[in-house]
Amino acid sequence: MHVSVERLRIWLLAGAALLVLVVAGFLGLARWRAHRFLTELPKKLGADIRQETNAFTWSQTVKGRTVFTLHAAKAIQHKDGKYTLHDVGIAVYGHGTAQAEQPPGQKQNERVDRIYGKEFELDQAAGVVKAVGEVHLDLEAPAAKDAAGKMDYAAGADLKAKEASPNSAGVVGGIHEVGHGDSRLIHVKTSNLVYLRKLGVAATDEEIEFEYNGLTGHAKGAEYNSDTGLLTLQQAVKVSGLEHGKPILLTASKAELDRTNHKATLADAKYVTVSGSEDSSKGRQQVQARHAVVLMRADGGVDRIDGDGAVTITAGDDMSVSGDRGEAVLNDIGRPVSAHITGNVKYAADDEARHARGGSSEARVFFDKQGRAERILLAGGVNLNEHVPADGSKTDGKQGASDRELSADSVELGLSTDGAGRSLPRDVKATGSAKLHVVDAAGGKGSKSSSMSADVLTARFVRGSAGGSRLDEVNGTGRPVLEQVSETGVVETSTGDALTVRFRDAAKDSRRKGSSLDGGSSDIASAVQQGHVVVTRKSTAKGVAPGEMDGATADRAGYDGGAQTLTLSGTVQLTNEDGVLWAERVVVEQKSGDASASGGVKASYKQAAQGASVHVLADHAELKKSSDTAVFHGSSRGAARLWQGSSQVEAPVLEFHQKQRRLVARGEGAGAAMAVRTVLVSTGGAQEQPSQAGEMKTKALDRRAGVVRVTSREMTYTDASREAEFTGGVRVDSADGVMRGDRAAAFLEAAGAKRPAGKETEAGLLGGSVERVVVSGGLEIDQPGRRATGDRLVYTASDGLFVLTGTSSVSPRVVDQARGVVTGEELRFRAADESVVISNGERNGSGPRVHTETRVKRDR
């Protein structure tokens, strides 16, 4: 079939039109179906979206003041009236900051807190905003500079990021100009935060992280009240970082931060700061308490910490002070300045050099600029105990160790810090019934101790040769007492007006002298007590007799630990059960108990059995405990002198043996001259008696009391035998004449013997009258008008009778100037009688008795 070109053209046009209509119809149907699908899709998916908007803003104003502003980049409204918000920022405006604490340019009541995150859920009717996922808070955020800055607040601009990079792109509104470096800003990051508009409270139970003033922290659960500015961290609080360039660490089981009043309340708090020590454990200071209130400065720094319950302040790992309650004041760089602790205060210090414990009612601790404890004041029943171990060189670990105990009403303790950061005692002042007791272990020899007590005791410590510190000096004022107990149990106690005790550096002495002492010892090197000094000495050991000095008084007492001597000076008086000694200076040897006295020595010995006393004067003396002997010495100005009653002895040297009741008088040196002078009591000598007519017709014996003087080189008196023996050349002077010989013996009446007058013989050393005197060797007798020689003479003082004998080769001889010479085997005569009796020498009347009596008249 033939189709023309024109017809073909018409068909093509009509088909194209029909195609267009068909395509249009299909497109309309597709659009209708798509609209229907999209309309019914949310219902099929369960969604209740009513509408979506961009740049959603919700703000609330109360009495003309904006309370908060919420801004979201996108909001999706649900059919239940709730919203899903994206890129949300919430600005909450507070009103608790005081005007004086406002930053420059910020009006009062313009504190701003910000909450921002990616997604939030808003229940506008209930006023509840809930964060979905991660959320951030800027507490105490800086005020925006202008309107653009306020819009950034509401839009959730990250101020922390802007502070870190103030010139970064996207910074608007000048936020960084105000926010950068603001120390009050607290930045918090957490999740699932819920904000209750009506209560002004934001809370979460999730983990949180926060940053504040250069510090970072962590906690579990938080609650923030925008009205009061109170931030509560529920548990596991930990804050760390650098504060003024120094590391700090704060932990607590719970924390409340009251930013309005700049106060934080912590439970089970522990605050740790670290100094610049190489060993951080040594430079660490720590404050902890069960309940603590931290008061902060306006700049965010800690000003004061008040604690209650198990409050503890620790300096390093070795020193701590604890109590029931306490407060600590910190400086502007976060280091402790002072601390006050009360209630059951305990002090402890432990390191390799010492172990210390103590207690009191209250304590005050003061710190240096580096935050290290430098002074501690303890008050109320103070008691400190310190154990200083040996240096470890001894195998037993005990020899050289020292224990110290200090008690007082109050104690001030000064501390220093060594290169290793250890806190070491520098000085101590104890006031009110103060007492320091030191015990030094002496290995197998037992221990020795010393106690110092006074109204006020001050102690000084120095760096020891073995490291650490050692007790160097103790001073006491106000009734000071020093008591020393030796290894053998000898107790020596001294009191006075002032006391100074210095201690030996035992480690130094050990290395230099090879002694058994080491760094732990607190052995006394010297002690000086002045003013009204009283010293007593006794023994507590069984079978050990007390020393020569049982008691003493002096103006000054000085103890030398090296020589182990006690030197008393200035009006010294020694007293024991035997008597009293006075001197200007006395030196007592501690071990032996021997003593030496010098300067105006006086002594008085009691004769307990006889009830009499022996007195001595000397220039100096030696008191020997082992032999119970006192040796008295004279000087160039005069001899030593001893007397009892009317009897006395003078000599360069007097040796008095108290227990033996024996006296030795001698000169100085083997070749000493006859320097011993002895005076003994005698019944008297012959006296002429006139007749009634006044003429001397007869001579009677009137035995009046007199003395016998003996001069010799040496004299020994023994009280048991009542005999005084004279040697080295003797001269005896009596009322009946002068006798000379090589040696002599004087016999005294027995103690208690009855005299004719009814009186007993005088008791005591050298007490009683001379009964007889025996002189022998080269004998010479001089009487008025008469001279006699012989080998041996017995002189009886009671009747003045002389019995003179000679030797087998030389007979005794009496020469009378007026009557001639008389000789014989034995010659008997009296000074007051003109007769001489001559016998054949037989004794007791045995043998033929032959004698001649010659009577010689004298010219008157």
C-alpha positions, 0 to 999 in steps of 0.5 A: 500500500502506497503511503504518501510522505505527508501521511507518514509525517502526520502519523509520526507526530501523532505517535510522539504526542501519544508517547508524551501523554503516556510518559506524563501519565506514568510520571504522575502515577509514580509521583502519586505513589511516591508521595503516598509511600513517603506519607505512610512510611513514618507510620509504618516505621513507628515514627511520630515526627510532626515537623523538622526545623533548622536553627531551633532556639528556646529561651526562658526569662524570669523577671526580666532576667534570662535563665537559660537559652537553648539553641540547636542547629536542627530540631525534629518535633515528634507528635508527643511534643518532644524534640530531637535536637542536633548540635545543641548548645545550652547557656545557663545564667547563674547569679551567685558570684559576688561583685568583688570577684567579677572579672573586669568588664563583666556585670554582676550576676553574669556567671554563665554555664554551658552544656553542649553536644551532638544530640539531645532530647527535649521535653519542652513541657516537662522542661527536661533536656537529655543528652544522647551520647557524649556531652560537654559542660563549661562551668563558670565560662567567661562572659561573651564579649558581644552578641556574636559571642552569645550566639556562639554560646547558645550554638555550643561553640567549644571554648576549650578548643578555642582556648587551645587555638585562639587564632583558629578559623571559625572563631567568632564573636570574640569568645577566645578573647575572654575565654583564653586562659581564664583559670575559673573555667571548669570543662566537663565531658560525660555522657547521658546528661539530663538537665531539669530546667525547673530545678536547674539541675544537670545530672549523670550516672556515667563516667566523667572527665573534667579539666580545671585550672590546668588540672584533669580529673575523673569521677563516676556520676555527677550532679550540677545545680546551676542556681547554687553553682554546686557541682557534686561528683558522686564517687571515685574522684581523682584530680591530677596535674601541675599546679604552679609547675609542681605535680599534685594529686587529689582523690576522694570517694565523693566531692561537692564543689560550691563555686559560689562560696569557693568551697569544696567538700570531700569524703575520704580525701587525700591531697598530695603535692610533690616538690622538685626532689629527684626522688619524688617519694622523698619530696612528697607532702600529703594531707588526708582526712575522712571528711574535708572542706577545701576553701579556694581563692578567687583564682581557683587555688586552694587556700585552706583545708579543714579536715575531720576524722583521721586527719593525717599530714605526711612529709615524704615517706618518713614523717607524718602527723595525724589526729581527729581534726585538723586544718591546713593553710596553703600558699598561693602556689598550692604548697602547705604553709601551716597545719593545726591538728587536734584530738589524739594526735600521733607523730611518726617518722621512719627511715633507715636512720631512725624510727620515731613515734609520739602523741599529744593533744594537739599539734601545729605544723609549719612548712617552708617555702618548698612545702616541707615541714620545718617546725612542729608544735605539740601540746598536751601530754606530749610523749615522743619515742625514737629508736636509732638503730645501729649502722648495720656493721655489727653482726648482732644488730643491737650494739650501738643502738639507742632509744630516746623518750621525750615527755613534756607538757609541750614540745617544739620540734624543728626539722630540716631536710637532707639531700635525699628529701628526708625530714630530720630533727634539727632542734627540740624545745620541751616545756613543762615537766620535760624529761628526756630518757636515753638508753644505749645498748652496749652489746653483751655488757648490758645497757646504760642510760641517761635521763635529763629533766627540767622545766625547759629542755632544749635539744640540738641535732646535727648531721652525723658522720654516719648520715642522718642526724644525731643528738648533739646537745641538750640544755635544761633550765628550771630545776634540771636533773641529770641521772646516769645509770652505768652498765653495772647499775651505779646510779648518779643523779645531779640537780642544779640551776642550769644543765648542758649535756653534749653527746658523742659522735659515736660513728666518728669515734668508732672509725677513729679509735676502733671502739665498739660504738657506732652511729646509733649510740647517744653516749654522753661526751660531756655534761655541765650543771651549774648553780646549787648543784646536788649530786647523789650516787647509789648502786642498784645492783646486788652485791655492789657497794655504793661509791665513795661519793654518796652525796655532794653539793657544789656550785658546778658539776662537769662530767667528762664522758671520755675520761668518765670523770665528774668534776665538782667545783666551787664550795664542794661538799661530799657526804657519805655514811662515813662523814663529810668532805669539803673542798674547792674542787673534787674529781670523781672517777665514775668506774672506780668511784675514786676521787681527788679533792683540792683547795682548802680540803676539810673532812669530818669522819664519823666514828659510829661505834664511839660516837666521836668524829675525826676532823682533817684539814689539807691542801688536797686529798685522794679518796680511794674506794677499793681500799676505803682510804683517804690520803690527805696532802699538805702544801708549802704553806702548811702540813695536813692536819687531823684531830679528834678531841684534844689529840691531833696529827700534822704531816705532809701526808695523812693516810686514813683507812676508815674501815681498818681504823688506821692512820698513817702520817708521813712526809713526802718522798723517801728522804723526807725530814721529821715532819710528822707532829703528833699531839696526844692527851696525857694525864699530866706531869709533876708539879711542886706544891708549897707548904702551909708556911709558903715554903717549898718543902716537899714535892708531890705528884699532882697529875693534871691533864696535859699533852704528849707531843711527838715529832717523827718522820712517820707515824702509824696509828691502829685503833684496834690495838690503840697504839701509835707507832713512830719511826724515822727518828722521834722526839717526844715532849711531855710535861715530864721531859723531852725524849729522843730516839729512833722510834717510839710507840704510844699506847692509849687507854682502851676506849671506855676505860674508867678513870679515877674521876669516874669518867670514861676514856674519850672514844674515837680515833686517837681518843683517850689519854696516853697510857705509856710511851715506849722510846727505843734506839739511840735514846736521850732524855732531857729534864730540867737539871737532868739528862739520861741516855739508854737504849729503851725507855718506858714512860708511864704518863699516869704517874710520870715514871721513867724506866730506862734500860740499855744494852749488854754493852752500854748501860743506861745513864742519868746525869744530874747537873748538881749530883753527878752520874748514875748507871745500872741495869735499869734506872727508874725515876720521875721528873718531880722526884730527886731520887733514881732507883737502880735495879739489877734488871730482873722482871716481876721481882724474880731473882735477887733484888739489888738497888741503890737509892741516891738522894741528891739535894738541889740548890734552890 
